[in-house]
Amino acid sequence: MAVNNAMTADFLRSAYGGESMAHMRYLIWGDAAAGSNFPNIGRLFKAVAYAEWAHAKNHFNVLKEQVGDSTVTAGAVFGNTDIVQNLQGAIDGELHEVNQMYPVYLETARFQQEKDAEKSFHFALEAEKIHAKLFQDAQNAAKGGQDIGSETIYICPVCGYTEIGDNVEKCPVCGADKKIFKSY
């Protein structure tokens, strides 16, 4: 289905840009964490990077009929200092998406009756709530010089839902079967 409203299309492009940058930032921070004796926090960053890729892919696919060049304005966190600061950057970025960006984008898509965009924004919003908490828990551990546990992290490739441990059979956000989840 084509996107019919310019504002929703702009929001999809902005979200795509932000998710793409988060994906790369988390890969970089994951390597930094692993190199600083926090291998499980590094694994968390890499798992969430995959979830951010899923969000970017969803936004991009909704725009598949919007062919052509576009300038994309998206907020981003920069810097690569220490594990606690990098986790704060991740927390800040996720909370921005949860409290500012996605609620506005989602309501706009609903108002403009852009069902595919609405679904894409909803999937991302629900996953970002989880990511903020996971990063906060990781930061709390890192502040005490501790890594997080080594339980498997599962990511739904459809919506980016993220969980630690084997707790669900179907994704609670999109309904995808756990068999297709990617594990870290």
N, C-alpha and C positions, 0 to 999 in steps of 0.2 A: 504494500500500500504506500502510495506517495505521501509525503508530508505536504500539506496544503497551506500551512501558515508560516510566514517568514519568521515570526518570533520563536515558535517551537523549533524550527530548523536551526536558528541561531543558538538556541539553548542546547540542542543536540550536538552541534559542532563544538561549543564551549565545553560541554561535558566530555565529549570525545577527547579534546585536547587535554583537559585536566586529568582524566583517567589514564591517558597515554603517558603523561609525565609522571604520574604516581607510580605506574607500572615500572618505569625505568628507575625512578628514585628508590623504590623499594628493592629493586635488584642490587643497586649500588650499596644501599644501607645494609642489605643482607650480607653482602660480601664483607663489608666493614665489620659487622657484628661477629661473623664467623672468624674473622682475622683477629678479633679482640677477645677471644675465648668465650664467646656467647653463641655457640653453634646453633642452639635451639631457637634463640631469638633471630638469628640469621635465617633459619628455616621458616620461621613465622613471616618474616619480611618477604621471602621468596614465594610462600604460599599466597599471601595477600596480593603480591604482584600479579600472580596468575588471576586472582579474582578481579583485579583492576583491568587486566587484559580482557576478561569476559565482559565487563561493563563497556569498555571502549568498543569492543566488537559489536555489542548489541546496538549502541548508539550509531556506529558507522553503518550497520546493516539497515537501520531504519531510514537512513539518508541515502540508500543505494541509488535512488533515482535523481538525486541532487548532484548531477555531474558538473564538474568545473572547479575552478580555483576559488578558495575562500580564505579570508584572513580569520584566524581563530584567536579569540581572546579568552584566556583561561588563567585562573589563579594558580600559583605553584609555590611550594616551599623549596628553598634552595639551601645548600650548605651540607657539609659532611664532617662533623666534628667528633663527638664522642657518642657512645651508645645511648646515654640518657637524653642528650640533645636531639639526636636523630629520632628517637622514639617520641619526643615532644613534638617535633615537626610532623611526624605521622599522626599523632593525636590531634594536633591543631588542624591539619588538612582534613582528616575524617570528620571532625566535629563541624568544620565549616560546611562540608557537604551535607551533613545530617541536619544542622540547625539553620542554614542559610540557603544553600544552593538547591539541593534536590526538592525541598518542599515547594519552593517557588516554581521550579521547572515542572514538577508534577502537577501542580494546580493549574499552571498555564496550559499544559497538554490536555488536562481534563476539560478546561474551559473551552479550548479550541477544538475539542473532540478529535484529538490525534491519538487514537487508541494504541498504536504501536509505540509511539513515544511515551505515552503514559505507562505502558508495561515496562519499557526499558528503564525509565526513571524510577519506577516503583522497585524493580529488582535491585538497582544500585542503592537506593536509599536504605532498604532493609539490610543489605549486606554491610553497608558502611557503619551502621549502628553497632554491628558485631565487631567490626574491625577496630573501632574506637576503643571498645572495652578490652579487646585482646591486647592492643598496644598499651593501654593504661596498665593492665596487669603485668605486661612484660617490663614496662618502665619501673613499676614498683619493685619487681625482682632485681632489675639492673641497679637501681639506687642502693640496694643492699649488697651489691657485688655478686648477685646470683643470676644464673640463667633460668629460663622457664623449663618445665618438664619436657620429657622426650616423647610424649604421646603423639600419635599420628594426627596430622592436621588434614582435614578433608575440605575440598573446594568443589562446589557445584559449577560445572562448566557452562551451564545455561544462564544462571543468575548471579553467580559469585558468592552465594551463601557459604559461610565458613564455619566450621566447627572443629573443636579439638576433641579427639576420641570418637569412638564408633557408637554414636547415640541415636541415629535416625535411619530409617529404611528408605524414606522419600524426603526430598527437599521440602522443608516447611514453607518456602517462599514460592517456588515455581512448580513443585510436584515431581521433579525429575527423580528417577530411580537412583538410589545410592550407588548402584553398580557402575554408573558413568562418572562418579566423582573422581577427581584427581587427588592423589594423596601425596603428602610431603612428610 
